[in-house]
Amino acid sequence: MIEKLQAHYGFSRMPFGRNLAPGMLHRHAAHNEAVARIAWCISERSIGVITGEVGAGKTVSVRTVLAGLDPSRHTIIYLPNPMIGVRGMHEEILNVFGQSPSHLGSRLFTQVSKALIAEREERGRTPVLVLDEGHLLSYEQLETIRMLTNTSMDQDSPLACLLVGQPTLRRTMKLAVLAALEQRTALRYTMPGMTQAETASYIAHHVNLAGRADQLFTEDAMNLIHSTGRGYPRAVNNLALQSLVAAFAAGKNLVDETAARSAVSEVID
């Protein structure tokens, strides 16, 4: 099926894939803004909160910045699963530094703190802690993050920390019990969807990466994909791909509004 679809459209590869190299990404405004702010947050060793709806491109923006960091000056600690609890967070951090976690919970926090400080002061590398799916973090985990970034009497932080999650994360951090963490947060950015023009450019960009330089999607099709997906890259990917399949099944060489409507009904229903 995939081979026939590629041959039908003259693709050298399937478009709208998720695992693109940083240099192949579409640079729309929200992505560029997020990348610039994240890079600033890391350079300042601050706490940053990046939020957005599912598929808005949060993780892609973070990974773009991480891919460009100098490994001789930064140590990346990426935690994708918040369900590991406070001890799990400590253990994962120590694993990155090649240390065996203490069996005593009372000593574990101190061990982690010393490891983070040593990484920066002795090895000259800034630890960059990234917690994905941050809206699922518990109060205890969020308080632990505050304490890890507060080891020098509020004068400095041994690490940069990025919390990445859905919009509920920002609402959670505004609760009174997390006031101290909220006050220490230097960056707050909510990623919007792409504009209609950016969605059209995004679709054209991915089609071009697949080997087609001409306009494959009609304007009406792109407008429908944009309005249905609200300009969020993941939704646009899914709708555009399903539109390609629908047009292929109908024997069309162009993806028109009819094919896009078929895709919308498939994805929504």
Secondary structure, 3 states (H helix, E strand, C coil): CHHHHHHHHCCCCCCCCCCCCHHHCCCCHHHHHHHHHHHHHHHCCCEEEEEECCCCCHHHHHHHHHHCCCCCCEEEEEECCHHHHHHHHHHHHHHHCCCCCCCCHHHHHHHHHHHHHHHHHCCCCEEEEEECCHHHCCHHHHHHHHHHCCCCCCCCCCCEEEEEECCHHHHHHCCHHHHHHHHHEEEEEEECCCCHHHHHHHHHHHHHHCCCCCCCECHHHHHHHHHHHCCCHHHHHHHHHHHHHHHHHCCCCCECHHHHHHHHHHHHC
